[in-house]
Amino acid sequence: MSTWTSAARRIGMWSAVSVAVIDVIYVLTGVVWLISGGARSPEPLQPSEPFLAILEFLILLSAPALVAVMAAVHAYASLERKIYTLIALAFTVAFAVLTSGVHFIQLAVVRQMISRDVPGFFVIRLYPWPSVILALDFLAWDFFLGLAMLLGALIFTGGSKLQTAVRVCMLLSGALCLAGTLGPGLGDLRIQYMGIVGYAAVLPIACVLLAILFARTAPGTIPTRVDVQ
């Protein structure tokens, strides 16, 4: 029995669209911050208020949406390839738990500690680097999400151009995210910019393509595949 049901199709389409829309709003918020003076900030990856609070909230929204996207990918996968998407879904859940915890702490705790001048708040701040909290966020976005994208891409082996585009975008996003882990590992965060490109630029494109693919695949349809010998 196919697990590609009407509910899976609907959740897959809307969650993928949501990720893309949230990403656009996130990028636009960052651009507005840069135009308003953020380009002169001593810490290029830490926007000032109220931009920081908006960005933290958007990340909290994107994490569960990405879990829903990968759950839909798992439902879409053919039976013999569900092992890949099951592992990918597990990595996506790990990603969501880590980054949601990090950014909820920033939104609900750190901002209040700063405003009240509570000593020791720097222990749970994202910046400046090196930071334990930021390292956990890199672990989420670069390592776990990167692995999830690479594994999820393995099910799109059909001969259609759309499936090929989805596979290429997911592989590229995952590879860039994993490459971003070299930044904190080597102590040079400029390398981590590859990870930012992977999840901020390529991932939304993959989600748009996924939404189109899901919309074109009727419930109960067994996805077209090509066996790898």
Secondary structure, 3 states (H helix, E strand, C coil): CCCCCHHHHHHHHHHHHHHHHHHHHHHHHHHHHHHCCHHHCCCCCCCCCCHHHHHHHHHHHHHHHHHHHHHHHHHHCCHHHHHHHHHHHHHHHHHHHHHHHHHHHHHHHHHHHHHCCCCCHHHHCCCCCCCHHHHHHHHHHHHHHHHHHHHHHCCCCCCCHHHHHHHHHHHHHHHHHHHHCHHHHHCCCCCCHHHHHHHHHHHHHHHHHHHHHHHHCCCCCCCCCCCCC
